[in-house]
Amino acid sequence: MRALISGAGVAGPTLAWFLAKTGPHVTIVEKSHSLLPIGQNIDVNGTALSVIKKMGLMDELRRLNTTEKGTQFVDTNGRQLASFPLKEGSVSATSEYKILRRDLVKMLAEASLKLPHVEYMFNTTIEKVHSSDGDAVKVELSNGEVYEYDLFQYFSSEDVTVIDKNMYAVYGNITRLSGDNDIRMPCNDAQKKAWDIAARSDRQTQHALIRSEFADADWQAQRLFDMMDQSPDFYFKAIQQIKMSKWSNGRVVCIGDAAYAPTPLTGASLALLGAYVLAGELSKLNPGENPASALKAYETNFRPFVEETQWTAWQRQLFRAAMWVISKIVAVPWFASRHDENKEDANFPLPQ
């Protein structure tokens, strides 16, 4: 089997790794000149953590941990109002398996490249899908060449519902000063229209909006403004949810955010799980068999969990955070024991 994957994010390299372990030749095309060094902090937990374990990457995941110590709320003078420290192995506002998206993507990509028959083509885009029927899918790339593949993982805007959450996230690394502690102040207020425009604009426009919105924030706002211009991985993104009526058509399939971007805090985990499930279904095919049946099985088995996650992601995260605070206040030890981030999701144990 020859497989083409569009996008070197979280899902693409994960799918490439599991596919290559069973023999197919895998090509990943990425429009950027390299792996993108941007993105938010990601918590890898639950069943998704089991995927990382199967890839033998747990030690690397721990090594790349952001080393965050928790979350702290401060006033305009920097005085602590509330603190939520990391509690390893249990529910807390910060995970012991928190990693920057750029580091997670690099870790997954490097792992896939260690396997035979995996290649990456950067500065390359999909220009046209000529056919996805019959014995192969014909794809024209930006280099002008037309290639034939047995399977094509792609993002399509057809039959897609985009749900705006009226929230925007901004991330970026800045230089650490000697007076800094291990806690950072989150800034996340927004005025919908201005932020929506900025999310679709250039970096200069985004910087201007951030300066305007937080001009009177005090604390260390001015320092953040100054360092924002120098941040090598500045990242500004609208929070959206993606829903597709179906995830595949013939030999073409969508995974990860392209098919089912949920909400913050769950996207990377769904991408890891989706790639694993899809690769598992494809591994059941006989040599030369059309993958359409495997693509349908992937959706049948995984969609219920995705839809449940999209519906409850916000509620679950708020509930976990709130109940963790309550458990600290009233000392309810049974709660922490029931929210182990190493434990697989009850609604989706990892298929073997």
Residue, then its C-alpha position, 0 to 999 in steps of 0.5 A: m500500500r502507498a499512502l499520502i498524508s496531507g499535513a505534518g501536525v499531530a495526526g499525520p506523523t502518528l498515522a505514518w508511524f503506525l502505518a509504516k509499522t505494518g509495511p505501507h509506503v507513506t508520504i507526508v506533504e507539508k506546505s510549510h518549509s519545516l515543522l511549524p515551531i508554534g502552538q499551545n501547551i498540550d496535555v497528553n492523558g487518558t487513552a491518548l497516553s496509551v498511544i504514546k506508550k505503544m510508540g515507545l515515546m514515554d521517556e521522550l514525552r517526560r523529557l520534553n515536559t514543559t516543567e510547569k508547576g501549576t496555575q496561579f491567579v494574581d492581581t495587577n500588582g502581582r499578589q497571589l490570589a489563588s494557586f493550583p499546583l501540579k499534583e502528579g498522577s491526579v487531576s490538577a490544572t497542570s499535567e505532568y505530561k504537558i508538552l508544547r505542541r511544537d515538541l510533540v509534533k517534532m517527537l512524533a515526526e522524528a519517530s516516524l522517520k526512523l521507520p523505513h518507507v516514510e518520507y516528508m515533502f516540505n514546501t509542498t501542497i495538494e493542488k488537485v485530486h483527479s480521481s479517488d475511485g477504482d484502483a487508486v487515488k490520483v493526486e496532483l502536487s504543487n510540483g506539477e507531478v501527478y502521483e497515484y496512491d492507495l490511500f489519501q488522508y486529506f483536509s476537505s472543506e466539503d460537508v464541514t460545519v465550523i462552530d466558533k466558540n468566540m474565544y481566542a488563544v495567544y501563545g509565545n515564548i519570551t525570555r525568562l528574567s531572574g525575578d520570574n517564578d514558575i507561574r505565568m499569568p493567563c490573558n484571555d479576555a476578548q471582544k469578538k469582532a476585533w479578535d475575529i478580524a485579528a485571527r485572520s490578519d497578519r502578525q502586526t495586526q494581532h500584536a496591535l490588538i493585544r496591546s490595545e486590549f491589555a494596555d491597562a492590565d498592569w502587572q508585567a503587561q508592558r514586558l509581555f508586549d515588548m517581548m511579544d515582538q521578539s517571540p520566535d513562536f508567536y501563535f494567535k488562533a481562534i477557538q473553533q470546533i469542526k464537524m464533518s457529516k462523513w469522514s471518508n469518500g472512496r480512498v480519501v479520509c480525514i482525521g484529526d482537527a481536519a475532521y473533528a477539531p473539538t475544543p481546547l485541551t482535547g484536540a491533540s489527544l483525539a488526533l493521536l487516538g484517531a490516527y491509531v484507530l485508522a491505522g488499526e482498521l487499515s492493518k486488517l485489510n488484505p494485500g491490494e484490498n480497497p481501503a473503503s471498508a476500513l475507512k468506514a469501520y474507523e468512523t463507525n468505531f470512533r465517531p461516537f467517542v468523538e461526538e461525546t468529546q465535542w459535546t462535553a469537552w468544555q463541561r468536563q474540563l470545567f468540572r475537573a478543575a472545579m472539583w479538584v478545587i473542592s477536593k482540596i478544600v474539603a479533603v475528599p480523597w476519593f475524588a483524586s483517585r477517580h481522576d487519574e490522568n494515566k487511566e484510559d477513557a472509560n468510553f474509549p479503551l484503546p483497541q488492541 
